């Protein structure tokens, strides 16, 4: 389940942040690009660690790191960090749709955006089915 989460949640959320940042431009846009790029490094490290050692090397995102740094390694605080990252990523997607910014993406960026959306939606469905099967 961890590998599925990295591929279908972690990397797409990085894409949303980077692509929205490129669309925004300026300092805010640059901050989103850096944030997305750092989250991408974290997800790449976790994917490599899951493939090699079958466990994550690090928390799932920068918000998890921040929660851990501020409140210790409690799973509840890390989960809050993860939840905030999900919320912000969905706000980014909603803002891009609501503000009509998706059609302004260049063709390659639009293809990347669409791939992120597809992976994220499929991951949500697969994760839900997997959890249901495990609960049987």
N, C-alpha and C positions, 0 to 999 in steps of 0.2 A: 504494500500500500504506500510506503514512503516514496518509492521510486515513481509510482504513478502520480503522486502529489507533486514531486519536483518537476516532472515533465509537463503535467497538465495544469498546474497552478503556479508553481514558482517561476518557471521560464515565461509563461504568458504574462504574468503580472509584471515581470521585468520589461517585457515588450511594450505593454500598455504605458508604463512610466516613461520609457525612453521615447516612444513615438509621440506621446502627448507633449513631452518636453521639447521635442524638435518642432512640433506644431506651434507651441506657445512662443518659443524663442525668448530672448532676454535672459535676465538672471533667474527668474522663476523656471523658465524652460531648461536652463542649464542645470539648475538644482535637480529637476526631475530626471534629466539624463544621467547625471552622476549617481543619483539614488538608484535608478534602475540598473545602471552598470555595476554598482557595488552589490546589489541584490543578485545580479547575474553571477558574479564571482562566488557568492555564498552558495547559490544553487548548483553551480558547476562543481564546487568542492564537495557538496553533499552528494551529488550524483556519482562522482568519482569514488567517494568513500562508500556509498551504498554498493557500488559494483565490486569494490575491492574487499571491503570489510563487513558488508551487510549491516552497516549502521551509519547514521548521519555524523558528519564531522563537526557540524555547527548548528546553531539554531536556524530556523527556516528563513529569516529575513532580518533586516536591520532593526525593525521594531522589536523583534524578539531579543536581539542583542541589547537594545536600549532597556527593555524591561528587565532583562537579566542583570545589567549593570546597575540599574537603579534599585532593584528589589531583590536581588539574589537569584538563585537558580530554581526557585519554586516553579513547578509546572503551571500553576495558575497564572503567574505573571507572564510566563512565556506564551501561554495560550492567549492572554490579553494582547500581547504584542502581535501575535499571528492574526488575531481577529481584527485589530486595527489596520493591519496591512491589507486584509481582505476588503474591509470597508473602504479604505482610501482607493484601492485599485478599482473597485466597483464605482466609486464616485467619479474617478477619472473616465471610465468607460461611459458612464451616464452623461457626464459633461461633454465628452467628445460627440456623443450622439445628439444630445439636446442642443448643443451649440452649432450643430451642422458642420463640424470640423472634419469628419471622416472623408467626405468627398474632396477635401483640399489636400489630402495626403498624396504625395507622388506615387506612381504605380508600384514601385518596389516596397515602399512603406505601407501602402494599402494591402499588398499581398502579405506582408509580415503581420499587419494588424489582423487580417482575416484568419491567418494561420493561428494566431494567439487566441482569437475568439473560438475557433473550431476546437483547438486542443482543450481550452477551458471548459467549454460546454460538454464535450465528450468525457472529459475527466470527471465532471460533476455527475454525469449519468453512470459512468463505470464505477466510480467510488460508491455511489448509492447502492447499485446492484451488488457490488462486492461486500458492502457492510450487511446487506440483507441476507446474502448467502452465508456469510460467516455467522449470522445470528440464528440460522436454522438449527 
